[in-house]
Amino acid sequence: MLTAIGSALIVDDPPAPVDALVVSMAALRPSALEAARLHRDGIGRRIVIARWQPEALDDEMRRLGVPWLPPHELAAAMLVQSGVPSTAIELLDDSVDGLNTEIAAVAAWVRRTQPESLLYLTARSHTRRASWMLHRLLAADVRFLVHAPARDAFRPDGWWRSRTGSREVTMEYLRWVNTFALGDLWRREPASVPEPFD
């Protein structure tokens, strides 16, 4: 039963050639490394990253001279250092604060640029929710895949054996409640979330 609870959170489409790879903030470092590998393998030539919303302490970190990169800049730097040309990396204009706003930003980008296909790389425990939201927000003719990076540590057959896994399952089910029952109670700008396709 515990394995079924963990497995219910997961969709894992095998990678296939797409127009764009999307690096999610939910598993930033493993997703960036996976995107770099998939780019090298010819799975996707363009890599898209949403901007993480600025936080009040960011300027203070810079003022103190503490080495600091916002998450989206860290992902871009990891990609470049892994051999991805900077011209293949696109930072979205919209800032995001979680999976819901990130997928809304990706959906807006898809509507604007009209790729035929994309592969969304995110935390393994987020994959089913991400797949549901992409299905709801993307046009029916856009092919999308949702995949967890190989270095993602979440495993459905043992999540209850660690504090991290137990916390992740509990939080992800609460995120489902927030997304589906509460309509994303904490979203910053409800009007910015695109209407779903029928």
N, C-alpha and C positions, 0 to 999 in steps of 0.2 A: 504494500500500500504506500509506503514512504517513497519507493522508487517511482510509483505512478504519480504521486504528487509532484515530484521533481520533473518527471518526463513531460507532464502536461504543459510545462512552461516552454517547451523546446520545439522549434522547427529548425531543421538544418538542411537547406538545399545544397546539393553539390555545386561547386563553382562551375560556370560555363561562360563562354565569351559574352561580354556585355559592352555597352557603350560607356558606362561609368561605374566606378567603384565608389562607394560612400563609406567613409570612416566615421563611425559613431563615437561620440564622447563617452558612451556607457562603458566601453572597453578600449580606451584611447590607445594605449601603447601596444597591446597585442593586435588591435585592429589596424594600426598604422603599419606594423611589421608584416601583417598578413597582406595588406594592400600592396606593399612594396614587392612582396613575393609574387602575388598574382599579376602585378604589372610586368615584372620580369618574365613571367610565363606567358604573357600575351593575352591574359584573360580580360583585361581592361586597360585602355590607354589613357583615360582621364580619371583623376581621383578628386572627389569632392569632399570638403570638410566644412561643417557649420562653425560659426564663431561662437565660442562660449561667452556668455554675457559677462561684461566687466563687473568686478567686485570692488567694494570700497577699499580693501587693503592692497589692491594691485598697485596703485600710485605710491602708497607708503613703502611697499617693497622696492620699487624703483628708486624712491627718494633715499632709502637706506643703502642702495647699491648692492642689495642682495640679488644674486643671480636668479632670475625669474622669467619664465616664458608662459604666457597664457596657454591653456591647453591646445587651442587650435594652432598656435605657432609652434608648440612642441611637436605636434603631429606632423606639421609641414617640415620641420627640421629633421625629424626622424626619416621621413620619406626621402628628402634630398640626400641625407647621409647614407641612405640605403641604395642610392643610385637612380632615383626617380627624378627626371628633369623638372625643374621648377615650373616650366611651361605646361606641364601635364597636371599641375595641382591647381584647383580652384577653391578659393575660400568664399563661402556664401556671405552675402551682406547681412542677412538676418542673424541676430544673436539668439542663442538658445540657452535654456536652463534645465533641460531634461529631454527624455525621449519624445514626449508628446510635442513639444515645440520644435525639436529637431526634425521629426518626421513632417510636421507642417511646413518647415522651411525647405526641406527636400522636395516635398510635393509642389510647393510654389516654384522652385527651381525647375522641376520637370515640366511644369506647365509653360514656363517661360522659354526653355531651351529645347524642349521636345525630343529628348533622347528616346530611343525605342526600347531600351533595356537598361537595367541597373542591378548591381549586387550590393546589398546593404550589409555591412559588417558590424555586428554589435555583440554585446555580452550574451553568452549562451542563454542565461536565464531570462533575457529580454526578447528572445527571437520570436516567440509566438505572438506576443503583444505587438511587436514591430510589424510582423507579417499581417496581422489583422488590420492595423492602422494603415499600412501601405495599400492593402486591398481596398480599403474604404476611401482613401484620398486620391489614388491614382486612377487615371482613365483606364478602361478595360483593355485598351490596345497597348499599354505599357507593360512589358514583361519585366518582372522583378524577382530576384532571389534574395533570400535572407540566410546569412551564414555566420556562424560563430568562429572566431579565429582559433587555430589549433592550440595556441597558448592560453586560452581561457581556462581557468582552473575549475570552474563549476562542473560537477558530475552528478547526474540525477540518481545514480545508484549508490550514493554515499554522502549526500549533502548534510544529513543529520549528524554525521560524525565530527563535524567541525563547527566552531562558533561562526566562522565566516559563511559557510554554506547555509547554516540554519538561519542566520540573519538575512541572507540574500533571498531565500525562499519566502520567508515571512514578509520582507519588504516588497518583493515582487507581487505577491498576492494583494498586498495593500495598494500597490500601484494599479493593479487591475481594477480594484474597487474605485480608486480615484478616476481612472480613465473612463470606465464604462458605467459605473453607477452614479458618480458625482459629476461627470462631464469635465474632468480636470479642474477641480476646485481651485487650484492655486495658479492657474494660467494668468499671465500678466496682462495680455491683451486679447480678450476673446475674439474681437473682430479680425485679428490677424490670422486666425486659424481658418484655412480654406474650407469651404463647404464640401461635403463628400460627393463623389460621383454616384449616381444611382446605378 
